[in-house]
Amino acid sequence: MKRSLRALYWLTPIAFCIAIYWLGMRIWFAQDDFAWLGLRNHVTDFKSFLWAMFAPLAQGSIRPWSERAFFMVFSYFFGLRALPYRLFVFANQFLNIVLVMVVARKLTKSDLGGFVAAILWIACYALVTPMAWTSAYNEIQCATFLLVSFYFFLRYTETGDRRFYWAQWVTFVLGFGSNEINVVYPAIAAAYALLLARRYWRPTVPMFAVSIVYAAIHRLFSSQPKNFYYDMDFHPGTMARTFGKYWKVLLGVPEYGLANHWPHWLVSAAIAILTAAILGFVAWQARKRQFLPLFLLLWFLIVLGPLLSLHNHVTEYYVTIPAIGLAMLGGYGLSLAWKHGRVAAILTGAVALLYLVPSTIVSHAAMPAFFDRADRCRALIQSVAYAKHIHPGKTILLKDIDNDMFWAVIYDSPFRIFGWNDIFLTPTRARPSKRIRTSSKSIRTSCPRQPLCAPSTMARRWSTRQRNAN
């Protein structure tokens, strides 16, 4: 492969990612972002730093690398300038794309398999939220830890070099600081060893012990009051229905069909074709005692498994990491079909396009909604900042805050970031609004291209205030 072609090979999936999600680089903050941005305000000494890094927060989660350290470091240097946060998220995702290609190439023994795997994963509808919402960065970072750990394990099974085995241990343990779903990694490694590298399954056993200990400690220290959204139901019927919802998110066709007013039978037919193609290919290969497709299907099931009991909290971006397995499965299937002749390649390519085209379209189309929501959040906060500037020391009352803005901004107390504790809502019924009313005047929020107080200015004021306070 010539140098230019090799560069094109690696850069095309990254360019494809940018083409779909480019608007995510310009998105501002919303919802949980404000809570994490304000976390640094609570750090005054080493003890409070440890609390900020490791105390159970956000439904009892403990994610020091992907949430606590990420937001505290970036907020110190960049304040409320969202662009550096977003560029870092995208850079991490570009690394993930390369890792998916590297791992898929090793598994499938095919350059085409690695390329297609990356393209199929990038198009997945589940990636929209991590690419558009900074608080969902933990999904992207956790994918990095899992992919790097598995790459080291693959190298260990290929070479027998124990350095790769211990390198896997380092990234595996560090992965717990990114996302608690990291507990499933030993099952992924063990599944691969049992199906494709039998002599290496025993070294995976100690990792199960670490995951069990972590899960026990996490549950002990992160116990939260009973919450409807995080209620667990382990009945097979309930878990099967939850799995069906995630399966539809993975395929992307239902979302596309809903947006384009497809009849129900057509959506069902497309889902049936894609499902039959996946399961049929896995069964056909397993019958030939080729177990790589079965392993890749197990990747999806293993990572998704712990989430199936959360029947009231089906969230699209939870499929981000499970989808890697089926993306590599698709890459392997297409690479095999290419070797089996024109007819097989055309049929397999048609099935791949049935997934790729709708998923790409709906993923790209979903980004403006995230951008508009964040832009409204920025406009609201900048409007309040302007009101505080022209009326220093005055209490600010916000009127006609609609439901979306309440949950996207007000609920997470963004004004405390600036030390403003005198911003209140008027006791009126929430309804759609075009203005934010203060106690002194009405300020329009429909001009996001001409902000009343630039985010960079707000960031400098905030950073200066915090440095003086510390």
N, C-alpha and C positions, 0 to 999 in steps of 0.2 A: 504494500500500500504506500503510495507516494506521500510525501510530507503534506502537501496541500489537501489531498483526499483524507488523510488521517485527521488533520485539523478540522476539516468539514464534518467528518464522522463524529467527533466529540462535541463540536460546537453547535451542530444542528439541533439536537434536543434542547440545549440551553436556549437557543434562539426561539424554538417552539414554545418553551416555557414563558419567555418574555412576551411573545406575541399574544399569548392567552391572558396573562396576568399582569401585563405592564402597568395597568392602572393601580395595582397594589403598591407600587413604589411611591405613589403620591398620596396614599391614604393617610389620614390623620388618626387620632385616637378616639376610642369609644368604649363604653361599658367598663369592664374590669381593668382596662388600661389605666384609668384614673386612680384606682385603688393601688395598683402597683407603682405608679408614678409617685404617689404620696408616701410610699413605704419608707423612703430615705429620710423623711421628716422625723421618723420615730427613732432613728439611730443617733444616740448621743454618747455612748461609750461602748466598750467591748461586749458587755452583757447584752445591751440592746441590739448590738450588731448580730450576735448569735441568735437572739430571738427573731430578728428580721429575716435571717437566713434559713432557720430551721424550725421555727414554730409552725404547727399545723394551721394553715389558712385556706380560704377558698374551698369549702366543703371538706376540710381536713387534709388537703393535699400538702405534700412537702417536696417542693421542687426548687432547690437552691440555685441550680445552674440556669434553668430555662426561664425562670420567672424572677426570683429575688435578685440574684447577681446581675442578670441581664438588664433589668429595669433600673436598678440602683446605679450601676456603672454608667449606663447611657444617659440617665437623667442628670447625673452629676456633670457630665461633659456637654450634653446637648439640650437639657431641659425639655421644653415642649416642641422642639424641632423634630418632627417625625421622620424626616427623610433619612437620617443616619440609622435609625432603628430599622426602617423598611429595607434599606440597602443591605444591612447585615443579614436580615432574614432571607433576602433573595440570594445573597452570597452563600449562605448555608444550604439553601435549596439547590443551588448549582452544584455544590459538593455532593449532595445526595444523588443528584442525577448521574454524576460521574461514578459514584459508588454503585448505584443500581446497574449501570452499564458494565462495570468491572465484574461484579458478582455474577450477573447474568451471563456474561461471556465465559466465565469459568464454569458455570453450571451447564450451559448449553453447548459449550465448545464451538460457538458460532458468533462471528461479528454481527451478523444480522440479528441474531437473538438478543444480543445486548442492546442494540440500537432500538429495536421494536419495543423491548421491555420498557425502556426509558420513555418512549413516546406514549405508550399506553398508560403508564403511571401518571405522567404529566397531565394527560387529558381527563383523568378521573375527577368527577364532580366533587368528591370529598376534599380535594385540595383547595377548593375555593376559599374556605374560611381561614385556613392557615396562611394562605397567600394574601389575605386581605385584612386580617385582624391580628394585631401584634400580640395580644394575650394568648393566641393559639400557637405561638412560636414553639411551645413545648413539643408539639407533634413533629415539627420539622427537626428539632434538635434530637429528640429521642430516636427518630429514624436514623440519624447519623450514628448514634451509639450502637444501635442494633446492627446496622449494615457493616460498620467497622469490626464489631465483635465477630460477626459471622464470617467476614472476609478472613480474619485471622484464623478462625477455626478451619476454614477451607484450606488455607495455606498449611496449617498443622497436619491435616489429613493427607495433603499432597506430599509433604516433605518429611513428616515425622519430627520436625524441628520443634523442640519444647519451647523455644523463645516465642513462637507464634501462640502457643497454648497459654503462656503466662501473659502475653500482650492482650490476648482475649480476656483474661481475667481482669486486667486493669480497666479496659473499656466497659466490660460488663458491670463492674462495681460502680464505676463513675456514672453509668447510665441510670442508676437509681435516683440520682440528683436531678434528672431531667424529667422523667415521667414514671409513675409507678407501674405502667404497663410493661416496663423493663423486666418484670418478674417472669415473663413468658419466655425470655431468651433461652434458658436451659432446655425447655421443651422443643424449641426450634432446632437447637444444636443436636439434641438427642434424636429427634425425628430424622434429621439428615444422616446421622451416624447409623442408625438402625436400618435405614432403607438403602443407603448408598456407600457407607464406609463403616461396616459392622465392627471392625476391630477397635474403633475409636469411641464407642458409646460409653464405656466405663469412665473415661475422664470427664464426661458431662455430669456424672452423678453428684459430685460435690457442689456444683452450681445450684442444683435443686435445693440443697440444704440452705444455701445463702438466700435464695428467693423465699423459702418458707420462713426463715428467721426474719427477713425484711418485712414480709407480709404481716407477720404477727406483731412486730414492733410498730409498724405503720398503723395497724388497726387499733393497737393499744393506745398510742399517743394521739391519734387523729380522730378519736371517737367524737361524733357530732350528734346533736339531737336528731331524732327521727325526722326525715325530710321526705315529702311526697315524691319529689323528683329523683331521689336517690334510694327509693325503696327497692329492695331486692326480692325477686320472685323466681324461684328455681323450678317451678313446675315446667315439665317438658313442653306443654302446649304454649305457655306464655313465652318461653325462650324461643320456640320455633317461630312464633309470630314476630318477635323482635328480630330474629335472624332474617326473616323475609323482608322486613323494612330496610335493614342494612344491605341486603342483596340488591334491592332496587336502587339504593343510593350508589352502590358500586357500578351497576350497569349503566346508569345515566339515562336510559331510554324513557322511563316513566316521567322524569322531569321534562325531557324534551317533548314527549307526547302531550303532556299537560299544557305546555306553553304553545304548542301548535295545534291544539284541539283535535288530537288524534282520537278516533273511536277506541273504546276500551278493548275491543277484541284485537285491534292492531298492536296496541301496547303489550297486551298479554302474549301475542304471537311472537313479537320481537324478544321479549323476556324468555319465552320458551326456547326459541332458537339459540340464543346465547347460552342459556343454561345447559341445553342438550349438547351443544358443541363442547363446552368445558368438561362436563361430566363424561361425555362419550369419549373424548380424547384421553382423559385420565384412565378410564376403564380399559380402553383399547391398549394403551401403553402398559398398564399393569398386567394385563393378560399376557403380554409379551415379556413380562418381568423387567420392564423398564420403569423404574419407580420415581424418576425425577418429577414427572407431572404430579404424582401423588404427593410428594413432599411439598411442592409449590402450592398445591391446594391446601395441604395441612398448615402451611405458613399462614394462609388467610384464616383458617378456622382456629388455630392456636392463639393468634393475636386478638382475634375478635371474641373468643370464648368468654373471657372474664367480663365482658361488657354486656353479654346477653341477659344477665339477670336484672339489669337496670331498665326495666320495661317502660318506665315513665320518663326516661331520659335518653331517647334515641336521638343522637346528634350526628349530623353528616360527617363532620371532620374526624370522628372516631375511626372511620374506614381508611384514613390516610396511610397508616402503616400496614394494616392487613392487605390493602390493595397491591402492595409491592409484590407479594407472592403470586397473585393472579396476573399481574403485568408480566412478570418473568415467565409464567406459564404460557401466556399469549405469544411472547417472543420465541419461546422454544417451539411452540406449535407451528408458527409461521416459518421458522428456519427449517423444520423438518419437511413441511409441505413444499418449500422451495426446492428441496433435494429430490422430491418424489415426482416431479414433473409439472407441466403447465396446468393441467386440470386441477390437481390438488392445491397448487399455489393460488389459482383463481378462486376456488371455493373457500379456502381458508382466508384469503385476503378479503373476500366479500363479508365473511363473518366478522373479521377484525374491523372493517369499515362500519359495519352495523353498530359496533360499540363506539368506535373512534369519532365518527362524525357527530352524532348527537351529543356525546360527552364533551367534545371540544366546544361545540356551539353553546351549550347551556353553561359551561364553566366560564367562557368568555362573557356571556350575556349577564352572568350574575355579579360581575365585578362593579358595575356602575352603582348598584344598590348600596354596596358597602361604602363606596366613595361618597355618595350623596349623604348617607347617614353620618359619616365622620365629618363631612363638610358642615352639616347642620350643627354638630357638636362644637366644632371650632367656632362657628359664627356666634353661637350662644355664649360661649365662654369669652370670646373677644368683645362681645357686646357688653357683658357684665364688667369686663376689665375697663372698657371705655367709660361706663357709668361710674365705676369706682374712681377713675382718674379725674373726671370733671366734678364729682361730688364726694371728695374724700371724707371718710368717717361716717358716711350716711348708710343706713340700712337699705338694702336692695330687696324689693319684692318682685318676684317673677309671676306673671299672670299668663294664663292660656297656654301652659306647657302641655303639649299633647302627650299621649301615652308613649309613643316611640321615644320622644326626647326625655321623658322621665326615666325610662329604663336605660337609655343610651348615655345619659349624662348625669342627671340629678341623683340617681340612686347610689352612685359610687362616690359622691361628695367631692367633685373635682376642685371646688373652690378652697378646700382646706389645704391644697397644695401651696396656695399663695398666702395661707394664714387668714383667709377670709371666713369668718364664722358668723357673719351677719347677712347671709343670703338666704331668703326664705321664699317659699311658694305661697301664693294667696290661696285661701280655702275655697277654691272654685272647682267645679266638676271639670275634669280633663276633657278637652275636645281639640280637634285639629286647629292649629293657629298659624298665622303668618307673621305675627309680631311677638316680641318679648317685651312685656311692659315692666318698667321699674317704677319705683316710688316717685321719680322725678320727671321722666319723660318716656316716650315710646321709641324704641330703637329697632330699626329694620334689621332683619337677619337674612334678607334675600340677596345680598351682594357679597358672596364669598370670595369673588375675585378682587375685591377692594376691602380687605379686612380693616376693622377699626383699630385693632392693635395686633401687629404682626406677631406670629408665634415666636420668631427669633427675639423680639423685644421682650415678650413675656418670659422667655427662657432666661435671658440675661438678668432680668429683675429677680426671677426666682432663684437662680444660681447665686447671685450676689447676696440675697437675703439669707440663704442657707449657709453660705460661707461665713457671713457675719455672725449668724446664730451659733455656729460651731466654734 
